[in-house]
Amino acid sequence: MESFIVRIYRREAKQKLIGVVEKVGTANRKVFRTIQELWTVLAGRKLPRRMRRSSAERLRGANKAR
């Protein structure tokens, strides 16, 4: 069984979240912006191309919005 750390930085509406999923024991981090993206990351599938950005880019955007 895989273990993950999920950090939620912001929650606006019911379906809108911003956070990071980190696989325990690795440096692998994925950023998500919706519940659907969170489930996609946890299921181990790739995000659709339009949703792929580096973790650093997404976190910068999340921090700007604060």
C-alpha positions as CSV (number, residue, x, y, z in Angstrom):
1,M,0.0,0.0,0.0
2,E,1.3,3.5,-0.9
3,S,1.2,6.4,1.6
4,F,0.7,10.0,0.7
5,I,0.9,13.4,2.5
6,V,-1.9,15.7,1.3
7,R,-1.5,19.4,2.1
8,I,-4.4,21.7,1.3
9,Y,-3.4,25.4,1.1
10,R,-6.7,26.9,0.1
11,R,-10.3,25.9,-0.3
12,E,-12.8,28.3,-1.9
13,A,-15.8,26.6,-3.2
14,K,-17.0,23.0,-2.7
15,Q,-15.1,21.7,-5.7
16,K,-12.1,24.1,-5.7
17,L,-9.0,23.1,-3.7
18,I,-5.3,24.0,-4.1
19,G,-2.7,21.8,-2.5
20,V,0.1,19.4,-2.9
21,V,0.3,15.6,-2.7
22,E,3.6,14.1,-1.7
23,K,4.4,10.4,-1.9
24,V,6.0,9.3,1.3
25,G,9.7,8.3,1.0
26,T,10.2,10.2,-2.3
27,A,10.7,13.8,-3.4
28,N,7.8,13.4,-5.8
29,R,5.2,16.1,-5.4
30,K,2.2,16.9,-7.5
31,V,0.1,20.0,-7.2
32,F,-3.7,19.9,-7.6
33,R,-6.4,22.6,-8.1
34,T,-9.6,20.6,-7.9
35,I,-11.0,17.5,-6.1
36,Q,-10.9,15.7,-9.5
37,E,-7.2,16.5,-9.9
38,L,-6.5,15.3,-6.3
39,W,-8.1,11.9,-7.1
40,T,-6.2,11.7,-10.4
41,V,-2.9,12.2,-8.6
42,L,-3.8,9.7,-5.8
43,A,-4.8,7.1,-8.4
44,G,-1.4,7.4,-10.1
45,R,-2.7,8.6,-13.4
46,K,-1.2,11.5,-15.4
47,L,-3.0,14.8,-15.3
48,P,-4.4,16.0,-18.7
49,R,-1.9,18.0,-20.6
50,R,-3.6,21.3,-20.0
51,M,-3.3,20.8,-16.3
52,R,0.4,20.0,-16.2
53,R,2.7,22.7,-14.8
54,S,5.6,22.4,-12.6
55,S,5.0,22.3,-8.8
56,A,7.0,25.5,-8.4
57,E,4.8,27.3,-11.0
58,R,1.6,26.2,-9.3
59,L,2.8,27.0,-5.8
60,R,3.9,30.5,-7.0
61,G,0.4,31.1,-8.3
62,A,-1.2,29.8,-5.1
63,N,1.0,32.0,-3.0
64,K,0.2,35.1,-5.2
65,A,-3.5,34.6,-4.7
66,R,-3.1,34.9,-0.9
